[in-house]
Amino acid sequence: MNDLDELLGRLARAPAPPALEHMEERVLARLKSAPMARSGAGLGLVTAIAALIMGMAGGVPAAATGASSLAPLGPQQPLAPSSLLFGTP
């Protein structure tokens, strides 16, 4: 472990390579010169309409069904492990 600490210490004390001196300016210049892809208002409008339709479809109540016999806190729990292993009490 001491070898690793010594190697990392030497690396920290070493001067930075000259190629890294103006890297930030070069990266920012390339970002400014690269054309940016724009999706336009059409894609945003389609996305908003799709979200609206999905919200309206999710708000429609489902068809009424009968009461479930699987009440989680009721006295009858047919799928409880004790009922499955030992039978219904």
CYANA upper distance limits for C-alpha pairs under 8 A (distance plus 0.5 A):
  1 MET  CA      5 ASP  CA      6.95
  2 ASN  CA      6 GLU  CA      6.57
  3 ASP  CA      7 LEU  CA      6.61
  4 LEU  CA      8 LEU  CA      6.61
  5 ASP  CA      9 GLY  CA      6.58
  6 GLU  CA     10 ARG  CA      6.77
  7 LEU  CA     11 LEU  CA      6.71
  8 LEU  CA     12 ALA  CA      6.65
  9 GLY  CA     13 ARG  CA      6.80
 10 ARG  CA     14 ALA  CA      6.63
 16 ALA  CA     20 LEU  CA      7.50
 16 ALA  CA     21 GLU  CA      8.35
 17 PRO  CA     21 GLU  CA      7.92
 19 ALA  CA     23 MET  CA      7.74
 22 HIS  CA     26 ARG  CA      6.96
 23 MET  CA     27 VAL  CA      6.63
 24 GLU  CA     28 LEU  CA      6.67
 25 GLU  CA     29 ALA  CA      6.54
 26 ARG  CA     30 ARG  CA      6.74
 27 VAL  CA     31 LEU  CA      6.72
 28 LEU  CA     32 LYS  CA      6.69
 29 ALA  CA     33 SER  CA      6.73
 30 ARG  CA     34 ALA  CA      6.61
 39 SER  CA     43 LEU  CA      6.70
 39 SER  CA     44 GLY  CA      8.44
 40 GLY  CA     44 GLY  CA      7.69
 41 ALA  CA     45 LEU  CA      6.60
 42 GLY  CA     46 VAL  CA      6.72
 43 LEU  CA     47 THR  CA      6.62
 44 GLY  CA     48 ALA  CA      6.65
 45 LEU  CA     49 ILE  CA      6.70
 46 VAL  CA     50 ALA  CA      6.61
 47 THR  CA     51 ALA  CA      6.66
 48 ALA  CA     52 LEU  CA      6.69
 49 ILE  CA     53 ILE  CA      6.70
 50 ALA  CA     54 MET  CA      6.65
 51 ALA  CA     55 GLY  CA      6.59
 52 LEU  CA     56 MET  CA      6.70
 53 ILE  CA     57 ALA  CA      6.59
 54 MET  CA     58 GLY  CA      6.57
 55 GLY  CA     59 GLY  CA      6.73
 56 MET  CA     60 VAL  CA      7.21
 69 SER  CA     76 GLN  CA      8.50
 70 LEU  CA     76 GLN  CA      8.16
 70 LEU  CA     77 GLN  CA      6.77
 70 LEU  CA     78 PRO  CA      7.71
 70 LEU  CA     79 LEU  CA      8.33
 71 ALA  CA     76 GLN  CA      7.92
 71 ALA  CA     77 GLN  CA      7.38
 72 PRO  CA     77 GLN  CA      7.61
 77 GLN  CA     83 SER  CA      7.74
 78 PRO  CA     83 SER  CA      6.42
 78 PRO  CA     84 LEU  CA      7.60
 78 PRO  CA     88 THR  CA      7.53
 79 LEU  CA     83 SER  CA      7.01
 79 LEU  CA     84 LEU  CA      6.75
 80 ALA  CA     84 LEU  CA      6.71
 81 PRO  CA     85 LEU  CA      6.50
 82 SER  CA     86 PHE  CA      6.31
 82 SER  CA     87 GLY  CA      7.89
 83 SER  CA     87 GLY  CA      5.29
 83 SER  CA     88 THR  CA      5.55
 83 SER  CA     89 PRO  CA      7.66
 84 LEU  CA     88 THR  CA      8.00
